[in-house]
Amino acid sequence: MTRVEFYFNVPDKLAKASELCANALAKGHKLTVFSRDDAMSEELQNRLWQYSDASFLPSVKATNALSQFTPVVFDVKGECLSQDDILINLQTDHPPFFSRFRVLVELVGNDDTDKASARMRFRFYRDRGYEIKSKDMALS
């Protein structure tokens, strides 16, 4: 069963997503980032390609022919899923295909609108019996 992880009060979702990608790749995992739109995917991809002075985190869009060989894949529709390890959700709704993944990561910002949609997603997962782990970034 998919393990669901919520990170609340995230001041910069793309920075946190970059950090999570780096940590997961260091452990040999693959990730799909379910972005809000192509612009968000491109901004995050730029961050990953420039992650540190000494390295980069390879990533492509799901429609790219190399997506099955690339550890971080960006998707906005969920139509080209090439792995089932970790999914980072940056959309306001729950991904309809989340249950195929080993881990689902939900990033929740500081604004009230984002928190309200996150509460709905949290209840959705909880009501279906998913194990949920939460971390408040304001306390870190």
C-alpha positions as CSV (number, residue, x, y, z in Angstrom):
1,M,0.0,0.0,0.0
2,T,1.2,3.5,-0.8
3,R,2.8,5.4,2.1
4,V,1.7,9.1,2.1
5,E,3.9,11.8,3.5
6,F,2.7,15.4,4.0
7,Y,5.1,18.3,4.5
8,F,3.2,21.3,5.9
9,N,4.1,24.9,6.0
10,V,6.7,24.6,3.2
11,P,7.9,28.1,2.5
12,D,9.2,27.2,-1.0
13,K,7.7,24.1,-2.6
14,L,10.1,24.0,-5.5
15,A,13.1,24.2,-3.1
16,K,11.7,21.4,-1.0
17,A,10.9,19.3,-4.0
18,S,14.5,19.8,-5.2
19,E,15.8,18.7,-1.8
20,L,13.6,15.7,-1.8
21,C,14.7,14.7,-5.3
22,A,18.3,15.0,-4.3
23,N,17.9,12.9,-1.2
24,A,15.9,10.2,-3.1
25,L,18.4,10.0,-6.0
26,A,21.3,9.7,-3.5
27,K,19.5,6.5,-2.3
28,G,18.9,5.2,-5.8
29,H,15.2,6.0,-6.1
30,K,13.2,7.3,-9.1
31,L,10.7,10.1,-8.9
32,T,7.7,11.4,-10.8
33,V,6.9,15.1,-10.0
34,F,3.2,15.8,-10.7
35,S,3.4,19.5,-11.5
36,R,0.7,22.1,-11.7
37,D,1.7,23.1,-15.3
38,D,4.5,23.1,-17.8
39,A,5.9,26.4,-16.4
40,M,6.3,24.9,-12.9
41,S,7.9,21.8,-14.4
42,E,10.4,23.9,-16.3
43,E,11.2,26.0,-13.3
44,L,11.8,23.0,-11.1
45,Q,13.8,21.3,-13.9
46,N,16.1,24.3,-14.1
47,R,16.7,24.1,-10.4
48,L,17.5,20.4,-10.6
49,W,20.0,20.9,-13.5
50,Q,21.7,23.6,-11.4
51,Y,21.3,21.9,-8.0
52,S,24.8,22.3,-6.8
53,D,28.1,23.6,-8.2
54,A,29.5,20.1,-8.4
55,S,26.5,18.1,-9.7
56,F,23.1,18.2,-11.3
57,L,20.0,16.1,-11.0
58,P,18.9,14.7,-14.4
59,S,15.3,15.2,-15.2
60,V,13.0,15.3,-18.2
61,K,9.3,15.7,-19.1
62,A,7.2,12.6,-19.2
63,T,6.7,12.9,-22.9
64,N,10.5,12.8,-23.6
65,A,11.7,9.6,-25.1
66,L,14.3,9.3,-22.4
67,S,11.8,9.4,-19.5
68,Q,12.1,5.7,-18.9
69,F,15.9,6.1,-18.3
70,T,15.8,9.3,-16.4
71,P,15.5,9.3,-12.6
72,V,13.3,12.4,-12.3
73,V,10.3,12.8,-14.6
74,F,7.9,15.7,-14.7
75,D,4.3,15.1,-15.6
76,V,1.2,17.4,-15.6
77,K,-1.4,14.9,-16.8
78,G,-0.3,11.5,-15.5
79,E,-0.6,9.9,-18.9
80,C,3.1,8.8,-19.4
81,L,4.0,7.2,-16.1
82,S,7.3,5.3,-16.4
83,Q,8.0,4.3,-12.8
84,D,6.2,3.6,-9.5
85,D,8.7,4.4,-6.8
86,I,8.1,8.0,-5.5
87,L,5.5,10.6,-6.6
88,I,5.7,14.2,-5.5
89,N,2.3,15.9,-5.9
90,L,2.4,19.7,-6.6
91,Q,-1.2,19.9,-7.8
92,T,-4.2,20.9,-5.6
93,D,-6.1,17.6,-6.2
94,H,-5.0,14.1,-5.3
95,P,-3.4,12.3,-8.3
96,P,-5.9,9.7,-9.5
97,F,-3.0,7.2,-10.1
98,F,-1.2,7.7,-6.8
99,S,-1.9,4.2,-5.5
100,R,0.6,2.7,-8.0
101,F,3.5,4.4,-6.2
102,R,5.4,3.2,-3.2
103,V,5.5,6.7,-1.7
104,L,3.3,9.8,-2.3
105,V,4.7,13.1,-1.1
106,E,2.4,16.0,-0.6
107,L,3.9,19.5,-0.2
108,V,1.7,22.1,1.4
109,G,2.6,25.8,1.4
110,N,1.8,28.5,3.9
111,D,-1.3,30.1,2.2
112,D,-4.8,29.3,3.4
113,T,-6.0,28.1,-0.1
114,D,-3.2,25.6,-0.3
115,K,-3.8,24.4,3.2
116,A,-7.6,23.9,2.6
117,S,-7.0,21.7,-0.5
118,A,-4.3,19.8,1.4
119,R,-6.9,19.1,4.2
120,M,-9.2,17.6,1.6
121,R,-6.4,15.4,0.2
122,F,-5.4,14.3,3.7
123,R,-9.0,13.3,4.5
124,F,-9.2,11.5,1.2
125,Y,-6.2,9.4,1.9
126,R,-7.0,8.8,5.6
127,D,-10.6,7.8,4.8
128,R,-9.2,5.1,2.4
129,G,-6.9,3.7,5.1
130,Y,-3.6,4.9,3.8
131,E,-0.7,5.3,6.3
132,I,0.0,9.0,6.6
133,K,3.2,10.6,8.0
134,S,3.2,14.4,8.6
135,K,6.0,16.9,9.2
136,D,5.5,20.5,10.0
137,M,8.3,22.5,8.3
138,A,7.6,25.5,10.6
139,L,8.9,23.4,13.5
140,S,12.1,22.4,11.7
